[in-house]
């Protein structure tokens, strides 16, 4: 991976627009509220290259750990900064989730006192959490059906049929999985079931953020057991299926907030976080959307 691009300028005086993205956060309780800010957010998204320059000059203050990551330890893997700005094994969207966790729990010490289910085991985020929290109260898993890589050391879990008892966890963390789940409504019911009252789901996923309806790309036929494509098959990278990848069933729209409420979450909001200070940068939007739902 290449390091961050360099520049000939010895210093940079950021514009007011870039200073506004030093640590920008907003919480949206509805799609209509988000719509009111969408044009402004898209305009702010035009400042991303200059925001990247601030990261190149100053480094990143990692959320929750408080570690200052020096510019030379940061890598850029592509133009979509949500996915490509890498430091300590974490992406922008991972740091956005950490920022929300910091707001909810305050510190790593408090977070370590929660029973946590992380719906991944092989990612940089999973490794980071295990390093910081240990494994006594952290459970990680992968979906191993049709796996290309044999991993007997990792427990298998199907998000639509979790094996855990009711009220097992205080926190469920789910990154970039909702687009791959065959039955998202059932997955939300299962997450709500294994959470204790007051427990939380914190998640990221690619979103059709400008619309209410999800973009459906495939569906699982429960009668035949087969997958039916509604569009050309789209696959995302998957460490368990490195050759084929993981099929995309949908790009969720804002209707997922209603789906969460119907599954038993009494409060479902979406945060938008953009911060060159914390290395949280997006693509079209200046930052990253993070789902936060309370049981």
N, C-alpha and C positions, 0 to 999 in steps of 0.2 A: 504494500500500500504506500502511495506517495505521501510525503509530509505535507503540511499545509503550504500553499503557495506563498512565496516570498515577494516582497515589494522593495523598490529602491528608496521609498520614502522612509526617513529615519523615525518619524513620528506622525501621528494622525490626530487631528482635531475633529471628533465626530460631529456630524450635523445634529440639529435638534431632533430630527426624525429618528436618527440612530440612537440618540440618548434616551428617547422614549421607549426603546426596546432593550434598555439595560436590564430591566427586570419587570416585564409587563405580565400581568395576570388578570384574568376576568373569569367569573363563573356564570354560566348560562343555565337557567332553569327551564328554558323552553326554546323551541326552534324560532318562534317569532322574535324573541329577544335577541337571538344570535343574528337573525336576518337584518336587524336594525344596525348592526355593527359590521356586517360582512364587507360592504364596499370599502370601509375604512381599513379593515384588516387586509384585504387584498392590496390596497395601496401601500400599506406598511410592508407587505411582502416584497415590494420592490427594493427594500433596503437591505436585503439579506446578504448581498456580497460585501457591503460595507460593514455589516455586523460580523461577518466572517473575518474581516480585517482586524476587528477589535479582539477577536479570539486569538488571531495570529500574534498580535502584539502583547496581549495580557495573559493568555492562558484561560483556564476554566476553574471556577470555584465549584467543586463537585457538591451537589445537594446532599444533605443528610450526613455525609462523612465530614464535610468541611475541608476536604483536601484540596490544596491548590495544585492543579495540574499544569505544568509548564508547557509553553507552546511547542517545544521540540518533542514532547511526548504525545502530541495530538496528531491524528492522521485524518486525511480527507480521502474518501474512496469514490466520490462521484458528486454530481450536481444537486442531488436531492439530500439536503443537509439533515433532514429528519432521520435518514437511514445511513448516512455516510460520514458523519462527524464522530470519530471514534476516539475515546480516551478511557483508559482503565478497562477496556473491553466493553464499555457502554456506548450506546447510540444516543442521539438527541432525545428520542422518544423514551428511552430508559431513564434519562436524567429528569425528564418531565414527570414521569411517574414517581421518581424519588422525591422531587420537589413537593408533590401532592402528599406523599407519605410524611415528609417533614412537617407540613402544615397540620396534618391529622394527629401525628404521634409525638412530634417535637424533637425526638432524638433517637439514635440507634439503640440506646439502652432501653428506652420505652418500647420501641418496636420489637426488640428481642424478647420481650415479655409476652408477646402475642403468639397464639397458635396460628401459623401461616401455611396456606396451601398455595404453592406456586405451580402453575400449569405449564411448566417447562423444566428441563433438567440439564440441557447441554449448551445453553446459550451463555454469552458473556454476562448477562444479567443474573442468571442462576448462579454462576460461579462467584460473582460479586457478592450476592446475598449470602451464600454459604460462607464466604470469607469473613464477612462482617458480622453475621448473626450466629454462625454455627449451625448445626443440624438437629439440635435437641428438640426444637419446636418448629422447625421448618420442614415441610414435606414437599418434595418435587416429583414430577412424573412426566411421562411422554405418552402420546398415543402411538402404540406400537403395532397396531393392525396393519398388515401389508408392509411392514418395515423392510427396508433394503439393507439396513445395518443391524445385526444382532446385538442387543444390549441387555443381557440378562441381569445386569447390575442396576437397572433402572425400572421402577415399577410402572406398569401400564395402567392408564386410566382413560376412560371414555367420558368426556365432559357431559355427554347426554345420559350417562348411566354410571355415576360415581359410586365407588364401593364403600365410601366412608359412611359412618353413622350420622344421624341427624345431629345438628349443632356441634360439629367437631372443631370448627375454626372461628377465629376472630377476624381473619382477613384472608381474602382470596385475591391473588394477583394473576392477571391474565393479559399477556401481551401478544397482539397480532394473531389471535386465534378465532375470533368471532366470524371472520370471513370464511373460515375453513370448516366450520361446524355444520353437520348435516341438518340438524334441527335446532335452531338457535333458541326458540321458545322453550324447548325441553332442557337445553343447557342452562338457561337462566333459572328454571325451576330447580334444577339440581344444585346450582351454586347457592341459591337461597336456602335450600334444604340443609346443606352442610354448614351454613353460617349460623352462628349464635345470634340471638336477638341483639340488635345494635351493631352487629358485625358489618364489615364493609367489603365491597368489591371495588378494586381499583384496576382499571384496564385501559389499554390502547388498542386501536384497530384502525385500518384505513377506513375513512368515512367519505361518503357522498355528502359532504358537509353543507352543500348548497340546496339540499332538498330533504323533504320529509321521508319519502319512500326509499327503501333500499333498492339497489340495482341487483337484480337476480340474474345469475350467470349459469347456475345449475341447480338441480333439485334431486333429492333422494326419493325414489319410489319405494315406499314401505311394502307394497304388495309384491313387487318383483325383486326387491333388494338391489336394484340397479340404479345407477346415476344417470339422469337425463340432462343433457346439455341444452341450455337455452340460448347460449352464445358460444363462440369459439372458446374452447377450453383454455383457462388461464391457470398457471401454476406459480406458486411462490416458493422460495428456497426453504428447505427443510433438512436439518441435520440427520434426521432419521431416514429420509428419502432423498439423498443427495443427487441422484440421477433424474428422477421424475419430478420431484418437488411435491407440494401439497396443493390439491385442487381448490380453487376459489369458488364457493357457492354463491357468495353475495358480497357486495360492498355496502355495509350498513348505512342507512340514512338515519335521520333524527327519530324515526319511529322506534328505534331501539330503546329510547327513554320510556316510551309507553309500554313496550314489551317487558322491561325490567319491573315497572310498577305492577303490571299484571301478574308477574311471577312472584310478587311478595315483597318487593323493595318499596319502602314508603318514601324514599327520597332519592331521586336519580338526577344528577346534574352532570354537565360537561364543562370542564375547565379548559381555557385556552391559555397556554403559558409560552411566552417568548422571552428569551433572556440570553444575550451574548455573555453576560457575566457567568451564567451557569452552563453555558454550552447547549442551550435549548433553542434550536433553530429548525424551521420547517422547510416547506417547498413553496406551494402557492400561498399558503398562510405564512405569516412570519414565525409562527411557533407550532406547537403540538397540542392536539386535543386529547384530554384524559378523562375517562369516564369514572365517576365516583358515585356509587350507589350504596345506600345504607339499608340493612335488613330491618 
